[in-house]
């Protein structure tokens, strides 16, 4: 990339690096605003989301990015201060039912997963979420978890096994509450933006930028990024023409580059990539922003690996208006490579929203009663309308027309071959019969 903007002594690559870095933070801020705008939602209040089952109409489908339909989940924004921790209650969950209470910081980096794998000596009970370095009073018997800043996000997941009512019952036994009245800073003010039209120059305006960066960044990358961020902030302060020039550069160069990067997280195998064997973002801020863009609250590979579809078997980006078939050989289905469970969900791209369809079908997975092939394997069919030779349980509806889509295979408690990348789903093959 060359130096693209008059009056700004940064290369195009540096502009893109800085924008991708700070976008990762603002994606979390955006979600904070969206969540708290919902009726009855506030800090230290656990919101229980309803399950989305097959047959649910598009009007009732989730309207947030990358929803997970395998679990019932609950969410809370936690706010604490030096004297006021918050308490998280986690129930005892029957063996064989996946659950976790995931706690992430203001950049969506994982602070802690609470379950029998990560805390075998304390897999359930009461947890005191405390500001790191503080010495508040906490209830006797509560397990202390330190938060790097005064806010965090809690996301609880409970697997839907056989009876959804059992999962919902467990879901409602999780709780979050404050021990007092903490001082709470309002969410950073930022104009709303979408995944198809992300914000650019406004992200560098002061004092917004300082407020966003006040949340500690555990990647360790802030010192090297700060000179770039300050240069862009000064440039934007130079007037509307500078802001417009930066907006145009991000729209035409940085954003396409980011989309390319986000679809090339790993070398594709049969058109699928993987989020890889990582248990934190570490210093990979590009992956962090990609994860937050695709759907906040990415989790560690010990809990789940996500495998996004990038291209079909011919190397072409998949779109609606085509019929695709995907054949899983006997003994080589996703369920044969996990110790938990799996699902495969279709999303519009790049919005990462569910694809509305009259049948209310959004995924296949471990609960699907798939029709097997003669040899015991199975074939999935992706199509806007179900072909007459395809069982409904084996069908994944696509967007109408030539609109781009993706699919994400979620592998919960993945085995070694999934974590290493040795196993990926088979290719999605355009149907030559149509």
C-alpha positions in Angstrom: 0.0 0.0 0.0 1.2 3.6 -0.8 0.7 6.8 1.1 -2.9 7.7 0.1 -4.0 10.8 1.9 -2.5 14.3 1.4 -1.4 15.7 4.7 -1.2 12.4 6.5 2.2 10.9 6.9 1.0 7.3 7.1 1.0 4.5 4.5 -2.2 2.9 3.5 -1.1 -0.2 5.3 -0.7 1.8 8.6 -4.1 3.4 8.2 -5.7 0.0 7.7 -3.8 -1.5 10.7 -5.0 1.3 12.9 -8.6 1.1 11.7 -8.8 -2.7 12.1 -7.2 -2.4 15.6 -9.7 0.2 16.9 -12.7 -1.3 15.1 -12.3 -4.3 17.4 -13.0 -2.2 20.4 -15.9 -0.3 18.9 -17.6 -3.5 17.8 -17.9 -4.3 21.5 -19.1 -0.7 22.3 -21.7 -1.1 19.6 -23.0 -4.3 21.2 -23.0 -2.6 24.6 -25.3 0.1 23.2 -27.6 -2.4 21.4 -27.9 -4.6 24.4 -28.7 -1.8 26.9 -31.3 -0.3 24.6 -33.5 -3.4 25.0 -36.4 -3.1 27.4 -35.7 -4.2 30.9 -31.9 -4.6 30.3 -29.4 -2.8 32.5 -26.0 -3.4 34.0 -25.7 -6.4 36.3 -29.0 -7.8 35.0 -28.9 -11.2 33.3 -31.2 -11.3 30.2 -32.4 -14.8 29.3 -32.9 -15.2 25.6 -35.6 -17.5 24.2 -34.5 -20.6 22.2 -34.8 -20.4 18.4 -36.2 -23.8 17.1 -36.8 -25.1 13.7 -40.0 -23.7 12.3 -39.5 -20.3 14.0 -40.6 -17.5 11.6 -38.1 -15.0 10.3 -39.9 -12.3 12.3 -38.9 -14.1 15.5 -35.4 -15.0 14.5 -32.5 -13.2 16.2 -31.6 -9.8 14.8 -28.0 -9.8 16.0 -24.9 -11.1 14.2 -23.9 -14.8 14.1 -26.6 -16.2 16.6 -26.0 -19.6 18.0 -29.1 -21.8 17.9 -27.7 -24.9 19.7 -28.0 -23.4 23.2 -30.2 -21.3 25.3 -28.1 -18.4 26.4 -28.2 -15.4 28.7 -26.2 -12.2 28.7 -25.3 -9.5 31.1 -23.1 -6.4 31.1 -21.3 -6.4 34.4 -20.3 -3.1 36.1 -18.1 -3.0 39.2 -15.9 -0.6 41.1 -13.3 -0.9 43.8 -15.9 -1.4 46.6 -18.7 -3.1 44.7 -18.2 -6.5 43.0 -20.9 -8.3 41.1 -22.0 -11.8 41.8 -22.5 -14.6 39.3 -24.6 -17.7 40.3 -24.0 -20.9 38.2 -26.2 -23.9 38.9 -25.1 -27.5 39.1 -25.7 -28.9 35.5 -26.3 -32.6 34.8 -23.4 -34.6 33.5 -23.5 -34.8 29.7 -25.0 -31.4 29.2 -22.6 -28.7 27.9 -22.6 -25.4 29.7 -20.3 -22.5 30.3 -20.4 -19.1 31.8 -18.0 -17.1 29.7 -16.7 -13.8 31.0 -14.9 -11.4 28.6 -13.4 -8.0 28.9 -14.2 -4.7 27.0 -12.2 -5.9 24.0 -14.0 -9.3 24.1 -10.9 -11.1 25.3 -11.7 -14.1 27.5 -11.3 -13.5 31.2 -12.7 -16.8 32.4 -14.9 -19.7 31.4 -16.8 -21.2 34.4 -17.5 -24.9 33.9 -16.3 -28.3 35.1 -13.4 -28.3 32.7 -11.8 -24.9 33.6 -12.7 -24.9 37.3 -13.0 -28.6 38.3 -12.8 -27.7 42.0 -15.5 -25.0 41.7 -17.7 -25.8 38.6 -20.8 -24.2 40.1 -21.8 -21.9 42.9 -21.3 -18.2 43.5 -18.5 -16.2 41.8 -17.5 -12.7 42.9 -16.5 -10.6 39.9 -14.1 -8.0 41.3 -12.1 -5.1 39.8 -8.5 -6.3 39.7 -6.5 -4.8 42.5 -9.5 -4.0 44.6 -10.2 -5.4 48.1 -14.0 -5.4 48.5 -16.0 -7.6 50.9 -17.3 -10.7 49.1 -19.7 -13.3 50.4 -18.3 -16.3 52.3 -17.7 -19.2 49.9 -17.8 -17.1 46.7 -15.0 -17.8 44.2 -13.2 -14.6 43.3 -12.6 -13.7 39.6 -10.7 -10.5 38.8 -11.8 -8.3 35.9 -9.2 -6.1 34.1 -11.6 -3.1 34.1 -14.8 -1.9 35.6 -17.0 -3.5 32.9 -17.2 -7.0 31.5 -19.7 -9.2 29.6 -21.1 -12.4 30.9 -22.5 -14.9 28.4 -24.0 -18.2 29.7 -24.7 -21.1 27.3 -26.7 -24.3 28.1 -26.9 -27.0 25.5 -30.4 -28.0 24.3 -30.2 -31.8 24.6 -33.6 -33.6 24.3 -36.1 -31.4 25.9 -35.8 -27.6 25.5 -37.7 -27.0 28.6 -34.9 -28.7 30.7 -32.4 -26.3 29.1 -34.6 -23.3 29.8 -35.0 -24.4 33.4 -31.2 -24.6 33.8 -30.8 -21.3 31.9 -33.0 -19.5 34.4 -31.0 -20.7 37.4 -28.0 -18.6 36.3 -28.1 -15.1 37.8 -26.1 -11.9 38.0 -26.5 -9.2 40.6 -24.6 -6.4 42.1 -23.6 -6.1 45.7 -24.3 -2.4 45.9 -24.5 0.6 43.7 -21.2 0.8 41.7 -20.2 4.0 39.9 -20.8 3.2 36.2 -19.3 5.1 33.3 -21.7 5.4 30.4 -21.0 3.4 27.2 -18.7 5.3 24.8 -20.8 7.4 22.6 -20.4 6.3 19.0 -22.8 6.6 16.0 -24.4 3.3 15.1 -22.9 1.4 12.2 -23.4 -1.9 10.5 -21.2 -4.8 9.2 -22.0 -3.7 5.7 -21.2 0.0 6.3 -18.7 0.1 9.2 -17.7 3.4 10.8 -14.4 5.0 9.9 -13.4 8.7 10.7 -15.8 9.0 13.7 -13.8 6.3 15.4 -10.8 8.6 15.7 -12.6 11.7 16.9 -11.7 13.0 20.4 -12.6 12.5 23.1 -14.3 9.4 21.8 -11.0 7.7 20.9 -9.5 8.3 24.4 -12.7 7.0 26.1 -12.6 3.8 23.9 -8.9 3.2 24.6 -9.4 3.6 28.4 -10.4 0.0 28.5 -7.1 -2.0 29.1 -6.0 -3.9 26.1 -4.3 -7.2 27.1 -2.9 -7.8 23.6 0.1 -5.6 24.4 -0.3 -3.9 21.0 -1.5 -0.5 22.1 2.0 1.1 22.4 2.9 0.4 18.8 -0.6 1.4 17.6 -0.9 4.6 19.6 1.2 6.8 17.3 -0.9 5.7 14.3 -4.2 6.3 16.2 -3.0 9.8 17.3 -1.9 10.7 13.8 -5.4 9.7 12.4 -7.1 11.5 15.2 -5.2 14.7 14.4 -5.9 14.3 10.7 -9.7 13.9 11.2 -9.6 17.0 13.4 -8.3 18.9 10.4 -11.9 19.3 9.0 -14.7 17.6 7.2 -12.7 17.1 4.0 -10.1 15.1 5.9 -12.9 13.0 7.6 -14.5 12.4 4.2 -11.1 11.4 2.7 -10.5 8.9 5.4 -14.0 7.5 5.1 -13.5 7.0 1.4 -10.2 5.2 1.9 -11.6 2.9 4.5 -14.6 2.1 2.3 -12.6 1.4 -0.8 -9.4 0.0 0.6 -9.3 -0.8 4.3 -12.6 -2.6 4.6 -12.1 -4.8 1.5 -8.7 -5.7 2.8 -10.2 -6.6 6.2 -12.9 -8.7 4.6 -10.2 -10.6 2.7 -8.1 -11.0 5.8 -11.1 -12.2 7.8 -11.8 -15.0 5.2 -8.2 -16.1 5.2 -7.6 -16.8 8.8 -6.1 -20.1 7.9 -5.3 -22.0 4.7 -8.6 -23.2 3.3 -9.2 -26.9 3.0 -12.1 -27.9 0.7 -13.3 -24.3 1.0 -13.4 -24.2 4.8 -11.2 -22.3 7.2 -10.9 -22.6 10.9 -10.5 -20.3 13.9 -7.7 -22.5 15.0 -6.2 -24.0 18.1 -6.1 -20.9 20.2 -7.4 -20.2 23.7 -7.1 -16.4 23.6 -6.6 -13.6 21.1 -3.1 -13.0 22.3 -1.5 -10.3 20.2 -3.4 -11.2 17.1 -5.6 -8.0 16.9 -6.6 -8.8 13.4 -8.2 -12.1 14.5 -9.8 -10.3 17.5 -11.5 -7.8 15.2 -12.5 -10.5 12.9 -14.1 -12.5 15.7 -15.9 -9.4 17.0 -17.1 -8.6 13.5 -18.4 -12.1 12.8 -20.1 -12.2 16.2 -18.9 -11.0 19.6 -18.0 -13.5 22.3 -15.8 -15.9 20.4 -14.7 -18.6 22.8 -11.5 -20.6 23.3 -10.7 -23.7 21.2 -10.9 -25.8 24.3 -14.6 -25.0 24.3 -15.4 -24.6 20.6 -13.9 -24.2 17.2 -15.7 -22.4 14.4 -15.2 -23.4 10.8 -16.5 -20.8 8.3 -17.2 -21.7 4.7 -15.3 -19.5 2.2 -15.7 -21.1 -1.2 -17.4 -23.9 -2.9 -15.6 -26.9 -4.4 -14.6 -24.9 -7.5 -13.0 -22.1 -5.5 -15.9 -19.7 -6.1 -17.6 -17.7 -3.3 -21.0 -19.4 -2.6 -24.2 -17.5 -3.5 -27.9 -18.1 -3.4 -29.5 -19.2 -6.7 -27.3 -22.3 -6.8 -27.9 -25.7 -5.4 -25.0 -27.2 -3.4 -24.5 -30.7 -2.1 -22.1 -31.7 0.7 -21.4 -35.4 1.3 -20.2 -36.7 4.7 -18.8 -40.2 4.5 -19.8 -42.9 7.1 -17.9 -42.3 10.4 -16.7 -38.9 9.2 -19.5 -36.6 10.2 -18.9 -33.7 12.5 -20.3 -35.7 15.5 -17.5 -38.2 15.0 -14.9 -35.5 15.7 -16.3 -33.8 18.9 -16.7 -34.8 22.5 -19.6 -32.3 22.8 -21.9 -31.5 19.9 -22.0 -29.8 16.6 -24.2 -27.6 14.3 -24.0 -26.1 10.8 -25.7 -22.7 10.3 -26.2 -20.6 7.2 -25.7 -16.8 7.4 -26.0 -13.9 4.9 -22.6 -12.3 4.3 -21.2 -10.0 5.4 -24.1 -9.1 7.7 -23.8 -12.5 9.5 -27.6 -12.5 10.0 -29.7 -15.6 9.7 -31.3 -16.2 6.3 -35.1 -15.6 6.6 -37.1 -18.4 5.0 -40.7 -19.5 5.2 -39.7 -22.9 6.6 -38.0 -21.4 9.6 -34.9 -23.6 9.0 -31.5 -22.1 9.9 -29.2 -25.0 10.8 -28.6 -28.8 10.9 -26.8 -30.5 13.7 -26.7 -33.0 16.5 -30.5 -32.8 17.0 -31.4 -33.2 13.3 -33.0 -36.5 12.2 -31.0 -36.6 9.0 -31.9 -39.0 6.2 -28.8 -41.2 5.7 -27.4 -42.4 2.4 -27.3 -46.1 1.6 -23.9 -46.5 3.1 -24.7 -44.7 6.4 -23.2 -41.4 5.5 -25.3 -38.3 4.8 -25.7 -35.5 2.3 -26.7 -31.9 3.1 -28.2 -29.8 0.4 -27.9 -26.0 0.3 -30.6 -24.3 -1.8 -33.1 -21.4 -1.8 -35.9 -23.9 -2.3 -35.9 -27.5 -1.2 -35.3 -29.8 -4.2 -38.0 -32.5 -4.3 -35.5 -35.4 -3.8 -34.2 -33.9 -0.6 -35.5 -34.6 2.9 -36.4 -31.4 4.8 -34.0 -32.3 7.7 -31.1 -32.4 5.2 -31.9 -29.0 3.7 -30.3 -25.7 4.5 -32.2 -22.7 2.9 -30.1 -20.1 1.1 -30.7 -16.4 0.3 -32.7 -15.7 -2.9 -30.9 -14.5 -6.0 -27.1 -14.2 -6.2 -26.5 -12.9 -2.7 -23.4 -14.1 -1.0 -23.8 -16.4 2.0 -21.5 -18.3 4.4 -22.0 -21.2 6.7 -20.3 -21.9 10.1 -19.8 -25.3 11.5 -19.5 -25.1 15.3 -17.6 -28.0 16.9 -18.1 -28.0 20.7 -15.4 -29.7 22.7 -13.5 -30.5 19.5 -11.1 -33.4 19.3 -7.4 -33.1 18.5 -7.9 -33.5 14.7 -10.3 -30.5 14.7 -8.1 -28.4 16.8 -5.0 -29.1 14.7 -6.9 -28.5 11.4 -6.4 -32.1 10.3 -10.2 -32.5 9.9 -12.4 -30.0 8.2 -15.8 -30.4 6.6 -16.0 -31.8 3.1 -16.4 -29.5 0.1 -19.7 -27.9 -0.8 -20.2 -28.9 -4.5 -22.4 -27.0 -7.0 -25.1 -29.3 -8.3 -24.4 -29.9 -12.0 -27.9 -31.3 -12.4 -29.4 -27.9 -12.1 
